[in-house]
């Protein structure tokens, strides 16, 4: 058996040209940026940003085959400054002979600041043309100076039509028959990821030439709703939940909650966000909201998953339906701004405690009116410099 046989199906069937490539028409179509750049042999440094299985590595390899430049590939997971120095030395040598060097760094977001800084001057002076691939938002993970010298190419999740086309071509090469319902299920579970789709197909084909929906379910036997709890998708999902509740949409709120929980999110994290939401977005419009959110938080701590999902659903629906008020949130923001501006203003003497004789002699608590027994309507509580200041509308 050849070495290629032991490679995953996604590697064995990787497209070798734009003609074979499926999807990303905006980028690789005849009017797309990449197609035109390669046609003119003017490939700039770029960051390929897209979800898993969207074609980042494949596009880099196609660029390598379509250009006259020397192509060097590194993985940010197991490479560092020593590897970069070797690439730069080689690139400088062939640059004197008039040849360009393209350096492809997979998962470039895994390189630290020092490593990215070392890459910057080589990109800037044209010794190397950088192609970085990342699943993470470049604006968060790539140094701004490096990012400013590279074009960000955004790749999208592959469409259902794209995935079906890829699966059908692969099934033909594997001599497999994929039933319509099985094909639709593979596409849904792959969630725009060509590599995932081919992996599912390969597992099913190892069992049978005929692939039906029951076989697909059998070979997987695990949930396929997930998200990276440390990546951008994590923040996108929690933002969607927060904004759906703020927008009084319980259906959307419940949907995003399920996306989080079924994707493996820690229920305690979600519960903490609900407690915050209850005061930030509902606040004085419904004081019971904070009590319910806190009760849901305690329920998650006491009983955990999977039982606490219903407590979070209860809280999310209630918070979404509740009236909203940001009065407390905005008021605190105003007070914070004032404190930062005016500094440590002294507490008025009449509202200071006077537990000792000396403090009484100094005027502490003098003239203080005890509200339950005295009329204190004319009594001031703010520092003298802020007298009559209003923070709450």
C-alpha positions, -999 to +999 in steps of 0.1 A: +000+000+000+012+035-008+018+062+019-010+082+004-035+054+012-030+059+049-037+097+046-072+109+055-097+110+026-097+148+028-059+149+021-060+122-007-088+141-025-074+176-019-080+198-051-048+206-070-061+235-090-088+262-090-107+241-116-111+213-090-117+237-061-153+239-048-167+270-031-154+305-022-164+319-056-159+355-044-122+347-038-112+322-064-137+330-092-124+346-124-133+380-110-120+371-075-090+386-058-069+354-057-075+344-093-064+378-106-033+379-082-021+345-094-028+352-130-005+383-129+020+365-106+016+393-081+006+374-050+007+397-019+011+387+017-023+376+030-041+361+059-067+334+050-093+337+077-121+311+078-138+283+097-123+248+097-127+229+064-133+260+043-102+255+021-074+276+036-046+251+033-059+239-001-058+274-014-023+280-001-011+248-019-029+258-051-012+292-050+021+273-046+015+252-077+002+282-098+030+306-091+068+307-099+077+314-062+094+289-039+068+276-015+077+268+022+052+255+047+054+257+085+029+248+112+027+273+140+020+245+164+054+229+161+077+256+146+094+287+160+120+314+155+147+289+146+126+275+117+118+311+106+155+320+105+162+291+082+134+301+059+146+337+058+182+326+050+170+305+021+147+333+009+175+358+009+197+335-011+172+329-039+160+366-038+194+375-052+187+352-081+154+369-087+130+343-072+104+350-046+096+329-015+061+322-003+059+312+034+027+294+044+021+293+082-009+272+092-027+282+124-006+314+125-027+326+155-007+301+176+025+321+170+032+344+200+040+381+197+078+377+196+075+352+167+051+374+148+074+404+154+104+385+139+083+378+108+073+415+103+106+429+088+109+400+064+074+407+051+080+444+051+112+443+030+098+417+006+121+388+015+091+366+020+055+366+009+034+355+039+003+334+036-011+328+071-041+306+078-063+310+109-097+301+122-095+330+147-103+367+141-070+382+128-078+416+145-075+398+179-048+372+172-024+388+146-001+418+155-016+450+141+017+459+124+019+425+106-018+426+098-015+461+082+010+446+057-011+416+047-045+414+029-071+396+049-090+371+028-123+360+044-134+325+036-170+315+044-185+282+055-191+260+025-228+260+013-249+229+013-246+227-025-208+229-022-207+201+004-230+179-016-208+183-047-177+174-027-193+144-011-207+131-044-173+134-061-156+116-032-183+089-031-177+082-068-140+077-062-147+054-032-172+034-052-198+042-026-235+048-030-248+076-007-286+076-002-303+110-004-313+112+033-278+101+043-263+128+021-285+155+037-275+143+072-238+144+064-241+179+050-260+191+081-236+175+105-205+188+087-218+224+092-199+239+063-167+219+069-155+199+039-130+180+060-156+169+085-180+158+057-153+137+041-143+122+074-179+111+080-181+097+045-149+078+050-160+062+083-193+051+068-176+037+037-154+016+059-186-002+070-205-005+037-206+004+001-242+016+005-244+045+030-278+052+045-289+075+072-288+048+099-252+040+091-242+076+093-258+079+128-242+046+138-206+055+129-208+089+146-228+082+177-220+115+192-233+151+193-222+173+165-232+207+178-201+223+192-182+255+194-147+266+204-151+279+239-118+299+236-124+313+201-145+340+185-175+318+180-179+316+218-183+353+221-205+355+190-229+330+206-231+347+240-235+380+223-264+365+203-281+353+235-276+386+252-290+407+223-319+383+218-330+387+254-325+424+252-347+425+221-375+407+239-373+376+216-377+345+238-376+321+209-342+333+196-329+335+232-338+299+238-322+289+205-289+306+213-290+291+248-293+256+233-265+263+209-242+272+239-252+243+261-254+216+235-221+228+222-205+221+256-206+255+272-202+256+310-237+263+324-221+284+353-207+308+327-241+312+311-257+316+345-233+344+354-241+362+323-278+360+331-272+375+366-254+404+350-281+408+323-308+410+350-294+442+364-278+457+333-307+454+309-338+448+331-328+465+364-354+486+380-381+477+355-385+443+372-366+437+404-377+400+405-355+393+374-323+395+395-338+371+421-347+346+394-314+348+376-295+343+409-318+313+417-309+298+383-272+304+390-275+286+424-295+257+407-266+252+382-241+251+411-262+226+431-274+201+405-253+207+373-258+192+339-280+180+323-308+189+348-299+226+351-306+232+314-343+236+323-335+262+350-315+282+325-343+279+299-368+291+326-346+321+334-338+330+297-374+330+287-384+351+317-356+376+311-364+379+274-401+386+281-394+411+309-396+449+306-362+465+302-345+494+320-309+505+319-314+532+345-291+516+371-265+507+345-263+542+331-264+558+365-235+538+378-215+548+346-222+585+354-211+581+390-179+562+380-170+590+356-176+616+383-154+596+408-126+594+383-129+631+376-133+646+411-111+621+430-113+615+468-137+641+479-141+641+517-172+626+534-193+654+549-188+656+587-225+652+596-227+618+580-195+604+595-196+580+624-184+593+658-175+563+680-149+583+701-150+615+721-122+630+699-143+625+668-173+641+684-152+671+694-140+674+658-176+676+646-181+641+633-219+633+631-228+668+643-262+679+630-270+645+616-308+640+613-321+604+619-346+600+591-369+575+608-376+600+636-367+634+622-375+654+591-343+651+570-356+664+537-330+692+538-301+670+547-273+666+521-254+633+516-231+641+488-197+658+492-200+696+492-185+700+457-212+677+443-242+692+462-275+687+443-257+666+416-281+641+399-269+608+385-303+591+381-327+604+355 
